[in-house]
Amino acid sequence: MTLGAALPVLLAANPTRRFAGVCLAFVGLTAGVGAARYAGFDVALFHDSMSWTSRMIAVPALGPAFVALLWRRKIIKPYWYGLSLLLGAAGWALPRDYALVPGVVAMLLILGVAARCYARAPKVALAAVVGVLAVSLAGLLIGTHGQWAGLLRIDLFHYALAVGHAALGYALWGLAREAVVAEAPAAL
């Protein structure tokens, strides 16, 4: 589902769009390897490594990618790519208790983009908000251990991530269209 959402963005000619698509596609590949893991294939170590990379690099990079797509041609792109790398490095370097900080920063950036583009593209903004809420719900409320209402939390976690990343993919696709371009703040 996530790979399907990333496909239109991945196929774009613009490097910023491809960068955003690669981030989302990596999340989708991680989900695919996870499906193989839970189907009984011996890929636990590979899945754990991909999950960590997805959580610490790909998802945090989505925030700056959203900003770069919103303000394309208005801001120097290396600034946002650098912020993506900084968020990923922070997730790797921070103590385990603070490892969620880069993802939270990315989600706040995405919410800021949603607020900024709401007047011009309300469906894109709504998809971004739904994506942030679903991803946040999965990580902060549902979790991966135990059961909730008789259902395995790991399953609910993955369902919420699938919905969230599909919504983020739709929002990225919408931002990639020319009609959503916003003016960059003067300070940047």
C-alpha positions in Angstrom: 0.0 0.0 0.0 2.8 2.4 0.9 4.8 1.5 -2.2 1.7 2.2 -4.3 1.4 5.6 -2.6 5.0 6.3 -3.3 5.0 5.3 -6.9 3.6 8.6 -8.5 6.1 10.6 -6.4 9.0 8.3 -7.3 8.3 8.6 -11.0 8.5 12.4 -11.0 11.3 14.2 -12.8 11.9 16.6 -10.0 14.7 15.5 -7.6 12.8 16.8 -4.5 9.8 14.7 -5.5 12.0 11.6 -6.0 13.7 12.2 -2.6 10.3 12.2 -0.9 9.2 9.2 -2.9 12.4 7.3 -1.9 11.7 8.0 1.7 8.2 6.7 1.5 9.2 3.8 -0.7 11.8 2.7 1.9 9.0 2.6 4.5 6.9 0.5 2.1 9.8 -1.9 1.5 10.3 -2.2 5.2 6.6 -3.2 5.5 7.0 -5.8 2.8 10.0 -7.4 4.6 7.9 -7.2 7.8 5.1 -9.1 6.1 7.6 -11.8 5.0 8.9 -12.0 8.6 5.5 -12.5 10.1 4.6 -15.0 7.4 7.4 -17.2 8.7 10.4 -16.3 6.7 13.7 -16.0 8.5 14.3 -12.2 7.9 14.0 -10.9 11.4 17.5 -9.3 11.5 17.0 -7.7 8.1 13.6 -6.4 9.1 14.9 -5.0 12.4 17.6 -3.2 10.5 15.2 -1.8 7.9 12.7 -0.8 10.6 15.4 1.1 12.5 16.5 2.9 9.3 12.9 3.6 8.4 12.2 5.0 11.9 15.4 7.0 12.2 16.1 8.2 8.7 13.2 7.7 6.2 10.3 8.9 8.3 12.2 12.0 9.7 13.3 12.9 6.2 9.6 13.1 5.2 9.2 16.3 7.1 11.8 18.3 5.3 10.7 16.7 2.0 7.2 18.0 2.6 8.6 21.5 3.3 10.8 21.4 0.2 7.9 20.4 -2.0 5.7 23.1 -0.6 8.2 25.9 -1.2 10.0 24.5 -4.3 11.9 27.1 -6.2 11.7 29.4 -3.2 14.3 27.8 -0.9 17.6 26.2 -1.6 17.0 22.5 -1.5 20.3 21.4 0.1 19.1 23.2 3.2 16.2 20.8 3.6 18.3 17.7 2.6 20.8 18.7 5.3 18.0 19.0 7.8 16.8 15.5 6.8 20.3 14.1 7.4 20.5 16.0 10.7 17.3 14.6 11.9 18.4 11.1 11.0 21.8 11.6 12.7 20.0 12.9 15.8 17.8 9.8 15.9 20.9 7.6 15.7 23.0 9.7 18.2 20.3 10.5 20.8 19.8 8.2 23.8 17.1 5.6 23.3 14.6 7.6 25.4 14.9 10.5 22.9 14.9 8.5 19.7 11.4 9.6 18.8 12.4 13.3 18.7 13.4 13.4 15.0 10.1 11.7 14.0 8.1 14.2 16.1 10.0 17.1 14.4 9.1 15.6 11.0 5.5 15.2 11.9 5.3 18.8 13.2 6.9 20.0 9.9 4.2 18.0 8.0 1.5 19.5 10.1 2.9 23.0 9.3 2.8 22.2 5.6 -0.8 21.0 5.9 -1.8 24.2 7.6 0.0 26.3 5.0 -1.5 24.6 2.0 -5.0 24.1 3.4 -6.6 27.1 1.5 -5.2 25.9 -1.8 -5.5 22.2 -1.4 -7.7 21.1 1.4 -7.7 17.4 0.4 -3.9 17.4 0.4 -3.8 19.1 3.8 -6.4 16.6 5.2 -4.4 13.6 3.9 -1.3 15.0 5.6 -3.1 15.4 8.9 -4.6 11.9 8.7 -1.2 10.5 7.9 0.4 12.3 10.9 -2.3 11.2 13.2 -2.3 7.6 12.1 1.5 7.3 12.3 1.5 9.0 15.7 -1.3 6.8 16.9 0.6 3.7 15.9 3.8 4.7 17.6 2.6 6.5 20.7 -0.6 4.8 21.6 -0.9 1.4 20.0 2.7 0.1 20.3 3.8 -3.4 19.4 3.5 -5.6 22.5 0.5 -7.3 23.9 -3.1 -7.2 22.9 -5.7 -4.5 22.7 -9.4 -5.4 22.7 -8.5 -9.0 21.8 -6.3 -8.0 18.8 -2.6 -8.2 18.7 -1.1 -4.7 19.1 1.6 -5.5 16.4 -1.2 -6.0 13.9 -3.0 -2.8 14.9 0.3 -1.0 14.8 0.9 -2.1 11.2 -2.7 -1.3 10.1 -2.3 2.2 11.4 1.0 2.7 9.7 -0.4 1.4 6.4 -3.2 4.0 6.6 -0.9 6.7 7.7 1.7 6.2 5.1 -0.8 5.8 2.3 -2.3 9.2 3.4 1.2 10.7 3.5 1.8 9.3 0.0 -1.4 10.9 -1.2 -0.3 14.2 0.4 3.1 14.0 -1.2 1.5 13.4 -4.6 -0.7 16.4 -4.1 2.1 18.6 -3.1 4.1 17.5 -6.2 1.5 19.1 -8.4 2.2 22.7 -9.4 -1.0 24.2 -8.0 0.0 23.9 -4.3 3.2 26.0 -4.4 3.3 28.5 -1.5 5.4 31.5 -0.9 8.4 30.9 1.3 8.7 33.0 4.5 11.1 35.9 4.1 13.3 34.6 7.0 14.2 31.5 5.0 
